[in-house]
Amino acid sequence: MNKIILDAATQAKLNGLTESLELHDEAGNLIGYILPPEAYAAMGLMPAQPPFTDAEIEEAMKNSGTGRPLEDILKDHGYS
């Protein structure tokens, strides 16, 4: 998803995005719809948030190398 940073004047024109909004071009053609975050979340459309921070992932990557081969794990679970 692309991201656009709005200045205060543009955000004011959009009513602070407190309700759903239609965007039209100068000719009146519909360009798209804007939903406030609450409406977007209620529809189950919010992008997934990673369960770990970048710092946690980086630390885990430093401590890697203590695992077992997949073949051994599969054998332990009856997949040989």
PyMOL commands that set and color helices and strands:
alter all, ss='L'
color gray80, all
select helices_A, chain A and resi 8-13+15-17+37-42+54-62+70-76
alter helices_A, ss='H'
color red, helices_A
select strands_A, chain A and resi 21-24+30-34
alter strands_A, ss='S'
color yellow, strands_A
deselect
rebuild
show_as cartoon
